Amino acid sequence: MIYNKEDMEKVLNIALGRGGDFAEIYVERRTVNSCSTEEAKMEDVSFGIVGGVGIRLIDDDKTYYAYTSDFSLESLEQCAETLSKALKKEKKARKILLTKLRTAVVNPELVYPDQVSMSEKVALLQKLDRFCWASDTRVSQVKVLYGDVVQSIAVANSLGELIEDERVRTKLVVQVIASDQDGQIQSGYDAMGGSVGFELFREADPFSVAKNAVHRALLMLEAKLAPAGKMVVIMSSEAGGTMVHEACGHGLEADLVEKGLSVYAGKIGQQVASPLVTVVDDGTMIGKYGTTQYDDEGVPCQKNVLIEHGILKAYMTDRLTAEKMNIPLTGNGRRESYKHKPVTRMTNTYIAPGQDDPAEMIREIKRGFFAKKMGGGQVNTVNGDFVFEVSEGYLIENGKVTTPVKGATLTGNGPEVLKMIDRVGQDLGYSIGTCGKDGQGVPVADAQPTIRIPELIVGGIVEE
C-alpha cells in the first residue's frame, strides 16, 4: 500500500475537520497492457501505469468529491482541506482511527499478465488475425484486440475501515467485416474475458472467438431481411444477458429507485415477473468479468437475489442509497476510476436456469423468431420500454430453426416481458461488456438461460 494507516487517518481527520457525516479515501494504481491488429498488421502495442486518489465527503446527503493524480501526502491533505472548507455549516469534528483492516485473498492459480511477455500476446493476436483473413475471401476487415489490467485499490473511511483489494482482468475481442460483390457489408463480433489472468487462453480456446466473429459476418451476408410483427420469440442462452441487464438490471439499482427513475420503485414484495423467473446479481462468481472481492467502497461483494420466482426481493445499493433508503448494503458501489465517485452498478447479473429443455421449447413453435446473439440496445428505466438489436437471428418454422435473418430488432416493455416468460431453459450463457452510467464505464458480465416469450414485437420488413 502507498500510504500507511496513520497517513490515512490524518487525511480523514482533515476532511472531517469541520464535521461531516462520512469521509472516504480511494487509492488506485492500475497497470494496463493492450495490443491490437488492423489491416493485417499490428496497429497498437501499449503499456501504461495510471492512478491517483479520490476523497469523498458526505454531509446531509450532499456529496463533495476531489481527486488528484499526485500521490504525495501533501496533495491528499490539500484535497481533504478543500472538501472540509466546502461545508456550509461547521459541525463538531470527529477523530477517526482505522481499526477494521481487511485484505483480499489472491488466487494462487492466477497467471499475472506481467508473467507473459508482450511478444507472446502479440503472437496470439497475429495467429487469430491470420485465421480470420484465411477463413473466406469475402472477409474485408479484421480487428483483434487484447487487453489486460492489474488494479490495486485501498479504501479507508470514517467507519474505521481500511480495505485493500487487487483485481486482474483479461479480455479478447474480435471484430470482422465481410462484403460481397453486390456491395453489401456485414459485421460479426465476439469476445471472451474475465477476472482472470493469461490462464484465460489456456482454459478456453481463443480461436472460438475468431470463428464466431467470422461466422456471424458471413452469415449476415446471406441472410434475408427479417420480417416484422408480433411473434413468439426464443432468446438463446448464447444471446448474452442484454435482456436482464438493460430491461431489468438498471431498474433494480437503488439510486435510480430512490430518484423515482425506476419502474420497480416501491414494488418490494410484489409480483414483477413470471414465477419461472429468478434474477441474481453476484459479484463473487469465480472468474467472471464483473467479479471483485470488495466493491469500490470497500464493501464485500455478495450474491444478491433481486427477484425470486417473480417476486421483487431487493435492490442493489451503494453506501449512500442504502443509508437514504434504510436498506441493506449489497456490495454494488462501483466507480470507473479514482476520478469518479461511486454509484450503484451491476456486477454479474443473470436470470437463473430453469427446468425446460431448450430444444423442446423450439419444437413447440409453428412460427416464431430465434435470437441467437443480441447486439446493443436502449431502455427507458422510468417505464421499462426497450429496443434491442439482434446480431444473429433466425426464423422458427414448424418446430425448427431455419432461415437466418438480418436487421431484426426486439421491442417491448421489460416488466411486461418478464411476466410473459413461459419457458426457462436448463442452460446458462454469459457475455461480457462495459456498462455505461453517469459518464462512467465498468466491466460487467450478464447471463441468461434460453427463454421463451409468447409475444414480442420483432422489427424488420413488413410482409405483404
C-alpha positions in Angstrom: 0.0 0.0 0.0 1.3 3.5 -0.8 0.2 5.0 2.5 0.4 3.7 6.0 -2.6 3.6 8.3 -1.5 6.7 10.1 -1.4 8.7 6.9 -4.9 7.6 6.0 -6.2 8.5 9.5 -4.6 12.0 9.2 -6.3 12.7 5.8 -9.7 11.5 7.0 -9.4 13.7 10.1 -8.6 16.7 8.0 -11.6 16.0 5.8 -13.8 15.9 8.8 -12.3 18.9 10.5 -15.4 21.0 10.1 -17.8 18.0 10.6 -19.5 15.8 8.0 -21.4 12.5 8.2 -18.9 10.3 6.2 -15.5 10.6 4.7 -13.6 8.2 2.4 -10.3 7.8 0.7 -10.0 5.8 -2.5 -6.5 4.9 -3.7 -6.0 3.3 -7.1 -3.0 2.1 -9.1 -3.6 0.5 -12.4 -1.2 -1.3 -14.8 -2.6 -1.7 -18.3 -1.4 -3.7 -21.4 -3.1 -3.6 -24.7 -2.4 -4.6 -28.3 -4.5 -4.8 -31.5 -4.3 -5.7 -35.2 -5.9 -3.9 -38.1 -5.4 -4.1 -41.8 -3.5 -7.4 -41.3 -0.8 -5.7 -39.2 -0.1 -4.8 -35.6 -1.8 -1.5 -35.1 -1.1 -0.7 -31.5 1.0 -2.1 -28.7 0.9 -0.1 -25.5 1.7 -0.3 -21.8 0.8 2.2 -19.1 0.6 2.8 -15.4 -2.1 5.2 -14.1 -3.5 6.0 -10.8 -4.5 8.6 -8.2 -6.6 9.2 -5.1 -10.2 10.3 -4.7 -11.6 11.7 -1.5 -15.3 11.9 -0.8 -17.1 13.8 2.0 -20.8 13.3 2.6 -22.8 15.7 4.7 -26.6 15.9 4.9 -26.9 13.7 1.8 -24.7 16.0 -0.2 -21.5 14.6 -1.7 -18.3 16.6 -2.1 -15.6 15.0 -4.1 -12.0 15.8 -5.0 -9.2 13.8 -6.7 -5.5 14.0 -7.5 -3.0 12.1 -9.6 -0.3 13.3 -7.2 0.4 10.6 -4.6 2.2 12.9 -2.2 0.7 13.1 1.2 0.7 16.9 0.9 -1.6 16.7 -2.2 -4.1 14.5 -0.3 -4.1 16.8 2.7 -4.9 19.7 0.3 -7.8 17.8 -1.2 -9.2 16.9 2.2 -8.8 20.6 3.4 -10.7 21.8 0.3 -13.6 19.4 0.9 -13.7 20.4 4.6 -14.0 24.1 3.7 -16.8 23.3 1.2 -19.2 22.5 4.1 -21.8 25.3 4.6 -22.3 24.7 8.3 -19.5 23.8 10.6 -20.2 20.8 12.9 -18.2 19.1 15.6 -15.1 17.4 14.2 -14.6 13.6 14.8 -11.4 11.6 15.5 -11.0 8.6 13.2 -9.0 5.6 13.9 -8.7 2.7 11.4 -9.2 -0.5 13.3 -11.1 -2.7 10.9 -8.5 -4.0 8.4 -9.2 -6.4 5.5 -7.1 -7.6 2.7 -8.2 -9.5 -0.4 -7.1 -13.1 -0.9 -5.0 -13.7 -4.1 -5.9 -16.7 -6.3 -2.8 -19.0 -6.3 -3.6 -20.2 -9.9 -3.6 -16.7 -11.3 -1.2 -16.1 -14.1 -0.3 -12.4 -13.8 -0.2 -10.6 -17.2 3.4 -9.4 -16.5 4.4 -13.1 -16.3 3.7 -13.4 -20.0 5.8 -11.4 -22.5 4.2 -8.9 -24.8 5.7 -10.9 -27.7 3.6 -13.9 -26.7 0.5 -11.7 -26.6 1.3 -10.2 -30.0 1.9 -13.7 -31.4 -1.5 -14.8 -30.3 -3.2 -11.8 -31.9 -1.3 -12.4 -35.2 -2.4 -16.0 -35.3 -6.1 -15.0 -34.8 -5.8 -12.3 -37.4 -4.4 -14.6 -40.0 -7.1 -17.2 -39.2 -9.8 -14.6 -39.8 -8.3 -13.5 -43.1 -7.8 -17.0 -44.4 -11.4 -18.1 -43.5 -13.1 -16.6 -46.6 -12.3 -14.3 -49.5 -15.3 -12.2 -48.5 -13.6 -11.1 -45.3 -12.6 -7.4 -45.9 -11.6 -6.2 -42.5 -10.4 -7.7 -39.3 -9.6 -6.2 -35.9 -8.4 -8.2 -33.0 -7.9 -6.6 -29.6 -6.3 -7.9 -26.4 -6.2 -6.1 -23.1 -5.2 -6.8 -19.5 -5.3 -4.8 -16.3 -4.0 -5.2 -12.8 -5.8 -2.8 -10.5 -4.7 -2.4 -6.9 -7.0 -0.3 -4.6 -7.2 0.7 -1.0 -10.3 2.2 0.7 -10.3 3.9 4.1 -13.3 5.6 5.6 -14.7 7.2 8.7 -16.3 4.0 9.9 -12.8 2.9 10.8 -12.4 0.5 7.8 -9.3 0.0 5.8 -9.7 -2.4 2.9 -7.2 -3.5 0.2 -8.1 -5.3 -3.0 -6.5 -6.4 -6.2 -8.3 -7.0 -9.5 -6.9 -8.7 -12.5 -8.9 -8.8 -15.8 -8.1 -10.1 -19.2 -10.2 -9.9 -22.4 -10.0 -10.7 -26.1 -12.3 -9.1 -28.8 -12.6 -10.0 -32.5 -14.4 -7.8 -35.0 -14.8 -9.0 -38.6 -16.4 -7.2 -41.6 -17.3 -9.1 -44.7 -18.5 -7.8 -48.1 -19.8 -9.3 -51.3 -19.8 -8.4 -55.0 -23.1 -6.6 -54.6 -21.5 -4.1 -52.3 -23.3 -5.5 -49.2 -21.3 -5.1 -46.0 -22.0 -7.0 -42.7 -20.1 -7.3 -39.5 -19.5 -10.0 -36.9 -18.3 -9.7 -33.3 -17.4 -11.9 -30.4 -15.4 -11.6 -27.1 -14.2 -13.5 -24.2 -12.8 -12.3 -20.8 -13.0 -12.5 -17.1 -11.5 -11.6 -13.8 -8.5 -13.8 -14.6 -5.0 -13.6 -15.9 -3.4 -15.2 -19.0 -4.7 -18.6 -17.9 -7.9 -17.4 -19.7 -6.4 -18.6 -23.0 -5.1 -21.9 -21.6 -8.5 -22.9 -20.2 -10.6 -21.7 -23.2 -10.0 -21.7 -26.9 -9.4 -18.1 -28.2 -9.9 -19.3 -31.8 -13.6 -20.0 -31.0 -14.0 -16.2 -30.6 -12.4 -15.7 -34.1 -14.6 -18.4 -35.6 -17.8 -16.9 -34.1 -17.0 -13.4 -35.4 -16.2 -14.7 -38.9 -19.3 -16.9 -38.9 -21.7 -14.0 -38.0 -20.3 -11.7 -40.6 -20.6 -14.2 -43.4 -23.9 -15.5 -42.2 -25.4 -12.0 -42.4 -24.3 -11.6 -46.0 -26.5 -14.5 -46.9 -29.4 -13.7 -44.5 -32.8 -12.4 -45.6 -34.3 -9.3 -44.2 -36.2 -10.0 -41.0 -40.0 -10.0 -41.1 -41.8 -7.6 -38.9 -44.7 -8.2 -36.5 -45.6 -9.9 -33.2 -44.1 -13.3 -32.8 -43.2 -16.0 -30.3 -39.5 -15.3 -29.5 -36.9 -17.7 -28.2 -33.9 -15.9 -26.8 -30.9 -18.4 -26.7 -28.6 -18.7 -23.8 -25.9 -17.7 -26.3 -27.7 -14.4 -26.8 -26.0 -12.9 -23.8 -27.6 -11.1 -21.0 -28.8 -7.9 -22.8 -32.3 -8.5 -21.7 -31.6 -9.0 -18.0 -29.1 -6.2 -17.9 -30.9 -3.5 -19.8 -34.6 -4.3 -19.4 -34.4 -5.3 -15.8 -31.0 -4.8 -14.1 -30.7 -1.0 -14.3 -34.2 -0.6 -12.9 -33.1 -2.5 -9.8 -30.2 -0.1 -9.0 -31.3 1.7 -5.8 -30.0 5.2 -6.9 -32.5 5.2 -9.8 -35.2 3.8 -7.5 -34.6 6.5 -4.9 -34.8 9.2 -7.5 -38.1 7.8 -8.9 -36.5 6.8 -12.2 -37.2 3.1 -12.0 -40.3 1.2 -13.0 -39.6 -1.1 -10.0 -39.8 1.7 -7.3 -42.0 0.8 -4.4 -42.6 -2.8 -5.5 -40.7 -4.9 -3.0 -42.7 -8.0 -2.2 -44.8 -7.6 -5.4 -45.0 -10.0 -8.4 -42.9 -8.3 -11.1 -42.1 -11.3 -13.3 -43.2 -14.8 -14.2 -42.9 -17.3 -11.3 -40.4 -19.0 -13.5 -38.0 -16.0 -13.3 -35.3 -15.5 -10.7 -32.8 -12.6 -11.2 -29.5 -12.6 -9.3 -26.6 -10.1 -9.2 -23.5 -11.9 -7.8 -20.1 -10.1 -7.5 -18.5 -13.2 -6.0 -18.6 -15.6 -9.0 -15.2 -17.0 -9.7 -13.5 -15.7 -12.8 -16.5 -13.7 -14.2 -15.8 -10.3 -15.7 -17.7 -8.3 -13.1 -16.2 -10.1 -10.1 -14.3 -8.4 -7.2 -13.8 -9.4 -3.6 -14.8 -5.9 -2.4 -16.7 -3.1 -4.3 -15.2 0.3 -4.8 -16.4 1.4 -1.4 -14.7 -1.5 0.4 -18.0 -3.4 1.0 -17.7 -7.2 0.5 -19.3 -8.3 -2.7 -22.1 -10.9 -2.3 -24.8 -12.9 -4.1 -27.9 -10.8 -4.2 -31.2 -12.4 -5.2 -33.2 -9.5 -6.6 -36.2 -11.3 -8.0 -37.2 -14.7 -6.7 -39.8 -16.7 -8.5 -41.2 -13.5 -9.9 -41.3 -11.6 -6.5 -39.2 -8.5 -6.2 -37.0 -9.1 -3.1 -34.3 -6.4 -3.1 -32.5 -3.6 -4.9 -28.7 -3.2 -5.5 -27.2 -0.5 -3.3 -24.1 1.6 -2.7 -23.5 3.2 0.7 -25.3 6.5 0.0 -28.5 4.9 -1.3 -28.5 2.2 1.4 -28.4 4.9 4.0 -31.0 7.1 2.3 -33.5 4.2 1.8 -32.6 2.4 5.1 -32.0 -0.9 3.2 -29.0 -3.3 3.4 -25.7 -2.8 1.7 -25.2 -5.2 -1.2 -21.6 -4.5 -2.4 -22.7 -2.7 -5.6 -20.9 0.6 -5.1 -18.6 0.9 -8.2 -16.6 3.6 -10.0 -14.6 3.8 -13.2 -11.5 5.2 -11.5 -10.3 7.4 -8.7 -11.6 10.4 -10.7 -15.2 9.3 -10.1 -17.5 9.0 -7.1 -19.1 5.5 -6.7 -22.6 4.8 -7.8 -24.8 1.8 -7.7 -23.8 -0.6 -10.5 -24.4 -4.2 -11.5 -21.6 -6.9 -11.4 -22.5 -10.3 -12.8 -26.3 -10.3 -13.4 -28.3 -13.2 -14.6 -31.6 -15.0 -14.9 -31.3 -18.3 -13.1 -31.6 -21.5 -15.1 -35.0 -23.3 -15.1 -36.2 -26.8 -15.9 -37.1 -26.7 -19.6 -35.3 -28.3 -22.5 -34.3 -25.6 -25.0 -34.8 -27.9 -28.0 -38.3 -28.8 -26.8 -39.1 -25.1 -26.4 -38.4 -24.7 -30.1 -40.2 -27.8 -31.3 -43.5 -26.4 -29.8 -43.4 -23.3 -32.1 -45.1 -23.3 -35.5 -43.8 -19.8 -36.5 -41.5 -17.6 -34.5 -38.2 -15.9 -34.1 -34.9 -17.2 -32.6 -32.5 -14.6 -31.3 -29.2 -16.4 -31.0 -27.0 -13.4 -30.3 -28.0 -9.9 -29.2 -26.4 -6.6 -30.1 -26.8 -3.3 -28.4 -30.0 -1.7 -27.1 -31.7 1.1 -25.2 -34.0 1.1 -22.3 -36.1 3.7 -20.5 -35.7 2.8 -16.8 -38.7 5.0 -15.9 -41.3 2.9 -17.8 -39.2 -0.1 -18.8 -39.6 0.3 -22.6 -36.7 -1.2 -24.6 -35.4 -1.7 -28.1 -32.7 -4.3 -28.7 -30.7 -5.1 -31.9 -30.2 -8.8 -32.9 -26.8 -9.5 -34.3 -27.7 -13.1 -35.2 -31.3 -14.2 -35.7 -33.3 -17.0 -37.4 -36.9 -17.8 -38.2 -38.5 -20.7 -36.5 -40.8 -22.7 -38.8 -42.7 -25.8 -37.8 -40.6 -26.5 -34.8 -37.2 -26.0 -36.4 -34.7 -23.1 -36.6 -34.4 -22.3 -40.3 -33.6 -19.2 -42.3 -31.1 -16.7 -41.0 -32.4 -13.1 -41.0 -30.7 -9.7 -40.6 -31.9 -6.2 -39.5 -34.0 -7.5 -36.7 -34.9 -5.6 -33.5 -36.9 -6.6 -30.5 -39.2 -4.0 -28.9 -41.2 -4.3 -25.7 -41.5 -3.4 -22.1 -39.2 -5.1 -19.6 -41.6 -5.7 -16.7 -44.3 -7.0 -19.2 -41.9 -9.3 -20.9 -40.6 -10.7 -17.6 -44.2 -11.5 -16.7 -44.9 -13.2 -20.0 -41.9 -15.6 -20.0 -43.4 -19.1 -20.0 -40.4 -21.3 -20.5 -36.9 -21.1 -18.9 -34.2 -23.4 -20.1 -31.7 -25.5 -18.1 -28.7 -23.9 -19.8 -26.9 -20.6 -19.0 -24.7 -18.5 -21.3 -22.6 -15.5 -20.4 -21.4 -12.4 -22.2 -19.0 -9.6 -21.1 -19.2 -5.9 -21.6 -18.6 -2.4 -20.3 -21.7 -0.9 -18.7 -22.1 2.9 -19.0 -23.9 5.0 -16.5 -23.4 8.6 -15.2 -20.5 9.0 -17.6 -18.6 6.0 -16.2 -17.9 2.6 -17.6 -17.3 -0.5 -15.5 -16.8 -4.2 -16.5 -19.8 -6.4 -16.2 -21.0 -9.9 -17.1 -24.6 -10.8 -18.0 -26.2 -14.2 -18.5 -29.5 -15.9 -19.1 -30.8 -19.4 -20.0 -32.8 -20.0 -23.1 -36.1 -18.3 -22.5 -39.4 -18.2 -24.4 -41.6 -15.1 -24.7 -45.0 -15.8 -26.2 -45.4 -12.5 -27.9 -42.9 -9.8 -28.7 -42.6 -7.2 -31.5 -39.9 -8.1 -34.0 -38.8 -5.1 -36.1 -37.9 -5.7 -39.7 -39.7 -5.7 -43.1 -43.5 -5.8 -43.1 -44.6 -8.8 -45.2 -47.3 -8.2 -47.9 
